[in-house]
Amino acid sequence: MAGQHAGVSGWRQAITSWTPSVLNVTAIKDALLQFRCFDNGGNLVKTEEKNILLTPSALVLPSIQINMLNSDFWQTGNVNVQYLVDRSGSVFTSDNNLNTIFYPHIGFDYGQNL
């Protein structure tokens, strides 16, 4: 039977290639994909959900450029950086804050013991 799997009710044929027109996407929207995996006996063995963003055309995502401003970082143990966020052409908006987290670590050499 086309689009059916023996012993699995509600089985639908997989979409292996698609375009936005297949899903009738006319505006940017959030979508939830639900995956259900079955064994050969038709028993549910795994479920998974993924949130995705559907758009009628390709998006331009913001980008970030990180520039190192000092060349003596090995000697001083400090790296001075400049962050440049490019939102041009992007549909996403944000404020002028860039939230960062730094995790301290000791030493830069491979296999260094404390």
C-alpha positions as CSV (number, residue, x, y, z in Angstrom):
1,M,0.0,0.0,0.0
2,A,1.4,3.4,-1.0
3,G,2.1,5.6,2.0
4,Q,1.2,2.8,4.5
5,H,3.5,0.6,6.7
6,A,2.2,-2.7,7.9
7,G,1.3,-2.8,11.5
8,V,1.7,1.0,12.0
9,S,-1.4,3.0,12.1
10,G,-1.1,6.6,11.0
11,W,2.0,6.0,8.9
12,R,2.5,8.6,6.3
13,Q,4.9,8.6,3.4
14,A,8.0,10.6,4.1
15,I,8.8,13.8,2.2
16,T,12.3,13.3,0.9
17,S,12.6,16.6,-1.0
18,W,10.5,19.7,-0.7
19,T,10.2,23.3,-1.5
20,P,8.3,26.0,0.5
21,S,5.4,25.6,-1.9
22,V,5.0,22.0,-0.8
23,L,4.2,23.2,2.7
24,N,2.4,26.3,1.4
25,V,4.6,28.7,3.3
26,T,3.6,32.3,2.6
27,A,5.0,34.0,5.7
28,I,7.6,33.4,8.4
29,K,6.3,31.1,11.0
30,D,7.5,28.7,13.7
31,A,6.7,25.0,13.2
32,L,7.0,21.9,15.3
33,L,8.3,18.8,13.6
34,Q,7.3,15.6,15.4
35,F,9.2,12.4,14.7
36,R,7.9,8.9,15.7
37,C,10.2,6.0,15.2
38,F,8.9,2.4,15.1
39,D,10.6,-1.0,15.1
40,N,9.8,-3.8,12.7
41,G,6.9,-4.9,14.9
42,G,5.3,-1.5,14.7
43,N,6.1,-0.6,18.3
44,L,7.0,3.0,19.1
45,V,10.6,3.1,20.1
46,K,11.4,6.8,20.0
47,T,9.8,10.2,19.7
48,E,11.5,13.5,19.1
49,E,10.4,17.1,18.5
50,K,12.2,19.9,16.8
51,N,11.2,23.5,16.4
52,I,12.0,25.0,13.0
53,L,11.4,28.3,11.3
54,L,9.6,28.1,8.0
55,T,10.0,30.9,5.5
56,P,8.8,31.4,1.9
57,S,12.4,32.3,0.8
58,A,16.0,32.1,2.2
59,L,16.8,34.2,5.2
60,V,19.8,36.4,5.7
61,L,21.0,35.6,9.2
62,P,22.9,38.1,11.3
63,S,26.7,37.5,11.4
64,I,29.3,38.2,14.0
65,Q,33.0,39.1,13.3
66,I,35.5,38.7,16.1
67,N,38.8,40.7,15.7
68,M,41.8,40.2,17.9
69,L,43.2,43.7,18.7
70,N,46.5,42.6,20.3
71,S,49.2,40.4,19.0
72,D,51.0,39.8,22.4
73,F,48.2,37.6,23.8
74,W,50.6,34.6,24.4
75,Q,53.0,36.8,26.4
76,T,50.3,38.7,28.4
77,G,47.7,36.0,28.7
78,N,45.1,38.5,27.6
79,V,43.2,38.8,24.4
80,N,41.6,42.1,23.5
81,V,38.7,41.5,21.0
82,Q,36.3,43.6,19.0
83,Y,32.9,42.2,18.1
84,L,31.1,43.4,15.0
85,V,27.5,42.3,14.5
86,D,26.1,42.7,11.0
87,R,22.3,42.7,10.9
88,S,22.1,44.3,7.4
89,G,19.5,42.5,5.2
90,S,18.3,40.4,8.2
91,V,14.7,40.1,9.2
92,F,15.8,39.7,12.8
93,T,16.0,42.6,15.1
94,S,17.8,43.1,18.4
95,D,19.0,45.7,20.8
96,N,22.6,47.0,20.8
97,N,23.7,44.6,23.6
98,L,25.9,41.6,23.0
99,N,25.7,39.1,25.9
100,T,28.8,37.0,26.3
101,I,30.0,34.4,28.8
102,F,33.7,33.8,29.5
103,Y,34.9,30.6,31.1
104,P,38.2,31.0,32.8
105,H,40.9,28.3,32.2
106,I,44.4,28.0,33.3
107,G,47.2,27.7,30.7
108,F,47.0,27.4,26.9
109,D,49.4,24.5,26.3
110,Y,48.2,21.0,25.3
111,G,48.2,18.6,28.2
112,Q,49.4,21.2,30.7
113,N,49.3,20.0,34.3
114,L,48.3,22.2,37.2
